Amino acid sequence: MESMVMSSSTNQVGGSKSKKVCGHFKMPVHYPRYTKNDYETMPEWKIDCLLKQYGLPIIGDVHQKRKFAMGAFLWPSSK
């Protein structure tokens, strides 16, 4: 998994510079290739791992997580 850290410099007293981390973004290399049936039968722990990998919220019960994952990752042609 690739990660990118963006930083900016800020001037402080005396003209010295310090680095301030603005954010941390992780983008998985591959888009998930699961079908609707895969999401419907996927165990909750696997859905949690998938959502976490993409930095998406892991909230709600298993049915809400399934619905969210299908909405986020399935294209209309694959639904």
C-alpha positions as CSV (number, residue, x, y, z in Angstrom):
1,M,0.0,0.0,0.0
2,E,1.4,3.4,-1.0
3,S,1.1,6.4,1.3
4,M,1.8,10.1,0.9
5,V,2.5,12.7,3.5
6,M,2.0,16.3,2.6
7,S,3.8,18.9,4.6
8,S,4.1,22.6,4.7
9,S,6.7,24.9,6.2
10,T,5.8,27.6,8.7
11,N,8.0,30.4,9.9
12,Q,8.6,30.7,13.6
13,V,10.3,33.3,15.8
14,G,13.9,33.9,14.6
15,G,13.2,32.9,11.0
16,S,13.7,29.2,11.6
17,K,11.4,26.8,9.8
18,S,9.7,23.7,11.1
19,K,7.7,21.1,9.2
20,K,4.0,20.7,10.0
21,V,2.3,17.6,8.8
22,C,-1.0,18.5,7.0
23,G,-2.4,15.1,6.5
24,H,-1.8,11.4,5.8
25,F,-3.6,9.8,2.8
26,K,-3.5,6.1,1.9
27,M,-4.7,4.9,-1.5
28,P,-4.8,1.2,-2.1
29,V,-3.3,0.2,-5.4
30,H,-6.3,-1.8,-6.6
31,Y,-10.0,-1.1,-6.6
32,P,-12.0,-4.0,-5.0
33,R,-13.4,-6.4,-7.5
34,Y,-16.2,-8.0,-5.5
35,T,-19.7,-8.7,-6.9
36,K,-23.0,-7.9,-5.1
37,N,-23.2,-11.6,-4.1
38,D,-19.7,-11.4,-2.6
39,Y,-20.7,-8.4,-0.4
40,E,-23.9,-10.1,0.6
41,T,-22.1,-13.2,1.9
42,M,-18.8,-11.4,3.1
43,P,-18.2,-11.8,6.8
44,E,-18.3,-8.6,8.9
45,W,-14.6,-8.7,9.7
46,K,-13.7,-8.7,6.0
47,I,-16.1,-5.7,5.3
48,D,-14.5,-3.9,8.2
49,C,-11.0,-4.5,6.8
50,L,-12.0,-3.4,3.3
51,L,-13.6,-0.2,4.6
52,K,-10.6,0.6,6.8
53,Q,-8.2,0.0,3.9
54,Y,-9.9,2.7,2.0
55,G,-10.3,5.1,4.9
56,L,-14.0,4.8,5.0
57,P,-16.2,4.8,8.2
58,I,-16.7,1.5,10.0
59,I,-20.0,2.2,11.8
60,G,-23.3,0.6,12.1
61,D,-24.4,-3.0,12.1
62,V,-23.3,-5.6,9.5
63,H,-26.3,-4.8,7.2
64,Q,-25.5,-1.1,7.2
65,K,-21.8,-1.8,6.5
66,R,-22.7,-4.1,3.6
67,K,-25.1,-1.5,2.1
68,F,-22.4,1.2,2.4
69,A,-19.7,-1.0,0.9
70,M,-21.9,-1.9,-2.1
71,G,-22.8,1.7,-2.6
72,A,-19.2,2.8,-2.5
73,F,-17.6,0.0,-4.6
74,L,-20.1,-1.4,-7.0
75,W,-20.7,0.2,-10.4
76,P,-24.3,0.2,-11.7
77,S,-23.4,-2.4,-14.3
78,S,-22.1,-4.8,-11.6
79,K,-25.0,-4.4,-9.2
